Amino acid sequence: MPNNDADTTGSTAEPAPAPETSADRLKSRWAEPEGPVPPWYRRVSRRTWKVSGGVLAALVAAGLLATVLGPDDPVRNRLDPVQSIGDLTREPDTSGSYAARNAEIFPDTLAYLRFREHFVTGYRRPGSTGTDFIVIGATGNFSSPVRELDDLLGGPDPSLAPVTVGGHAPQAPTAPYTAFPAGPLGGALKCSATPNGHGGVLAVCAWADFTTVGSVTDLTQNAADLDLPGLAERARTIRAAMTSRVK
């Protein structure tokens, strides 16, 4: 007997759907309604936050340290030849001799680019008819202040070097340098007295730090009443009067 429940349409079973492709998944994703976009700080991973937070903390710490300690060169000074210092009065350079000496000591060459400002000038005491003190000053960046100081004194300290190197002094030094306290401005201060070639002595004190160098030559001293400690005090006074802070 025929089975009435049998499929009399003659149709066959529907084929299995094809597997979903990458394109299909993208299309279905695009068809989804857009959801709310989380804020930027929710889209950053915890690891990124940790790394960024560490970098930020380091930068803040460095900034605070720079504020407390200041930059690598926290104090920058300059020297200016003021018109009067105590009982001393600056001489006018009417003949141009000081300008010529300045150009000789600080030539416009590559080796002297470390000097930004420089000068040579003279001072005299009340009632004096001639120059009593020659002052040399310079501002710049000096990696070796002691070397700059010795150069102003005429070369390396004879007590430390077997051969002296002639510098800017009229005659290379023959006597060892004497160190004195540099005063509140710091750095180093040395003095020396050498024969001037005319039966007298050339007494000079020089100072240096990382941004200024200078020297004071006393043209009034002689071998009989040489007073280097007094000249060192004079140099400290002149240095203090000429020094100003660069902002």
Secondary structure, DSSP 4 states (H G I P E B T S, - for coil): ---TTS--S-PPPPPPPPPPPHHHHHHHHHHSPPPPPPPGGGSS-HHHHHHHHHHHHHHHHHHHHHHHH--SS---EEE---SEETTEEEPP-SSSHHHHHHHHHS-SSGGGTTEEEEEEEEEE-TT-SS--EEEEEEEE--S-HHHHHHHHHTSS-TTT-SS----SSSS---S--EEE---TT-SEEEEEEEE-SSSSEEEEEEEE-SSEEEEEEESS--GGG--HHHHHHHHHHHHHHHEEE--
